[in-house]
Amino acid sequence: MDPRVVAKNAPTPPATAPMLMPPGTPDQEKIEEAIRQWRDLGCTPGNGNQEFFRLGLRLAYAGVPDHEIEHTLAEQSQYAHTPKDRRRNIPYVMRGLRRRRAQTRAPTT
């Protein structure tokens, strides 16, 4: 299974979903909730790709900077059903987050 294909085809929330990072300090409660949801749902077989991307989205929405999202994804990948696959997905998750953020910030005409 090619992780690039799986990450590309993973369902994601619509592009209209809020993606602007809140100002100030990251929301620790949202971060803890995102990690809890990842460990509850994403670590079971068949849910890894989708929930790993959602973990990244939730962290971004909580106001976590990109470099810390990458670090957290790497840290949390060890809890996955297939940790090696999740570690390989990190660059694709980050690319998807950046693309989504750029779409939500693009001016509408």
C-alpha positions in Angstrom: 0.0 0.0 0.0 1.5 3.3 -1.1 1.1 5.9 1.7 1.0 8.8 -0.9 -2.0 7.2 -2.6 -3.7 6.5 0.7 -3.1 10.0 2.1 -4.3 11.6 -1.2 -7.5 9.5 -1.2 -8.2 9.9 2.6 -11.5 11.7 3.2 -11.1 15.2 4.6 -13.5 17.8 5.8 -14.7 20.3 3.2 -12.4 23.1 2.2 -14.8 25.5 3.8 -14.0 24.2 7.3 -12.3 26.8 9.5 -8.6 26.4 9.3 -7.3 29.8 10.5 -5.1 29.3 13.6 -6.4 31.1 16.7 -4.1 33.9 17.9 -2.0 33.5 21.0 -1.1 30.4 22.9 -2.2 27.0 21.6 -5.3 25.7 23.4 -4.0 22.8 25.6 -7.5 21.3 26.1 -8.0 21.0 22.3 -4.5 19.5 22.0 -5.2 16.9 24.7 -8.6 16.1 23.1 -7.1 15.7 19.7 -4.5 13.2 21.0 -7.2 11.4 23.0 -9.3 11.0 19.9 -6.3 9.8 17.9 -5.5 7.2 20.4 -9.1 6.1 20.7 -10.0 5.9 17.0 -6.8 6.2 14.9 -4.9 3.4 16.5 -7.3 0.8 15.4 -6.8 -1.1 12.1 -8.5 0.7 9.1 -8.7 4.2 10.7 -5.0 5.2 10.7 -4.8 7.4 7.6 -8.0 9.4 8.2 -7.5 9.9 11.9 -3.8 10.8 11.5 -4.8 13.6 9.2 -7.6 14.6 11.5 -5.1 14.7 14.3 -3.0 17.2 12.3 -6.1 19.3 11.5 -7.2 19.3 15.2 -3.7 20.4 16.3 -3.6 23.2 13.7 -7.1 24.4 14.7 -5.8 24.4 18.4 -3.2 26.9 17.3 -0.2 24.6 17.3 2.7 25.8 15.0 3.6 23.6 12.1 7.0 22.4 13.5 5.2 21.3 16.7 2.5 19.5 14.7 5.2 17.6 12.9 6.8 16.7 16.2 3.5 15.6 17.8 2.6 13.5 14.7 6.0 11.8 14.9 5.5 11.2 18.7 2.0 9.9 18.3 2.8 7.7 15.3 4.2 5.1 17.8 0.7 4.4 19.0 -0.6 3.6 15.5 -1.5 0.1 14.4 1.3 0.5 11.8 3.7 3.1 13.2 6.0 3.0 10.2 3.2 3.9 7.8 2.1 6.8 10.0 5.7 8.2 10.1 5.8 8.0 6.3 2.5 9.9 6.2 3.8 13.0 8.1 5.1 14.9 5.1 1.8 14.3 3.3 -0.3 15.4 6.3 1.8 18.6 6.6 1.4 19.3 2.9 -2.3 18.8 3.2 -2.5 21.2 6.2 -0.5 23.9 4.4 -2.7 23.5 1.2 -5.9 23.7 3.3 -4.6 26.7 5.2 -3.7 28.5 1.9 -7.2 27.7 0.5 -9.0 29.2 3.5 -6.8 32.4 3.4 -7.3 32.9 -0.3 -9.5 35.9 -1.1 -12.8 35.2 -2.7 -14.0 37.2 -5.6 
